[in-house]
Amino acid sequence: MATSFFKGSIGILPPGALGVSFFYHLTGELRNLDSLVSFLERQGSTSAAPLR
């Protein structure tokens, strides 16, 4: 999965419970979904499959 990021963006790895909580916090309780905060996927990881 190739992803390009904006300067100042944040990638969260892994997408577990703590990562999801961090995402929720950084996006203002999901009110600000501007692509500056996103989950990163490790190659071969199954934990990110539901997020695709």
Residue, then its C-alpha position, 0 to 999 in steps of 0.5 A: m500500500a503506497t501512501s503519500f503524506f502531507k507535511g505535518s501529517i501523522g501516521i499511526l501504527p499499529p491500528g489497535a485499541l490505543g491507535v484508534s483512541f489516538f486517532y479519535h483524539l487527534t481528529g477532534e472526536l472524528r469532527n476533523l477528518d482532513s487526511l492529516v491523521s491516518f493509519l499506516e499498514r505494515q506489509g503482511s499485517t492482518s490487523a489493518a485489513p478491516l481498515r481498507 
